[in-house]
């Protein structure tokens, strides 16, 4: 297929595809799916070999968020029956993190619900980072605390944080349909705060919220322009009690096409398979390893994931290997930080040049129509790990 040959060549050169090419990946047929995966797999192996980086989430504070993000079970007015607790103490968070590290996680992601941290919150998280680093000096720590104010990213960096996560989630043109209590621009500003402080930026998206193909391409092109080191791809987990509980419009095949498109647009960054993989990819998860080079181990913030041992078995059985602590995740030309000038995105990658009317495209609508019956049986609220007396899943 000429399209795939072109995309592979561009990916190996770190060259940005056109919007038309990215959209075309999303409209390929199921009959061509293995060819799409094989093509994107060539790009993945060029920059990351067969390594899979493991990441582990620790939910420092769960529920009672004042923001109204429609996809989130911790949102303002959520009726989801999730765990709700205030800040974990540093030793509690360190103990939770240690379970993930013991399971093979190279990075620990410290997450707290809320609009953004107060200065007192930054002090609290700084102590937690210190406790984790004292126990596991080589582990990477990524903080995800919401919108950052001036100086907060620098304080987290000084405390030992390696990275900061703040996702764009969806396209700028449809962001207001998902969240009204903050803006898309607020999110972009926070990612830039993190980069300016020398933190490795982590920013991604959520697919499956009813967006169009154009929306997906818009947000991924915007991410390419923003140039984070890590791009997590989440698939909506439709939790009962949230406004998007009825959004069951992804098939495993569409999820794989989305991951392939992200890899072609962001060839040399850490593409992380994040929340919802078990719910939407199901038995096709191993195929996704040919597209992504990073996954979360164990459970998510408020829902349970696949058993940690099953994750490790899946990686080994698919012929991949867990990335060790002493191995650099990013290619040498990225230097663990921002892109070198050789891979700077072209002007066409600007989010301003990528607009969408937000209407579902034919392929998105078709995927929704063909999606399997809602697999609510695969959505399990987390009742173990942080905030409980039960052992975590790692």
Helices and strands as residue ranges (DSSP letters): H 2-12, H 19-26, G 30-32, H 33-48, E 51-61, H 90-102, E 107-112, H 119-135, E 140-144, H 152-159, E 163-165, G 172-174, H 175-178, H 184-196, E 200-202, E 205-207, H 213-226, E 230-235, H 252-265, E 270-273, H 277-280, G 282-284, H 285-288, E 294-296, H 308-317, E 321-322, G 332-334, G 341-343, G 347-349, G 351-353, H 362-370, G 376-378
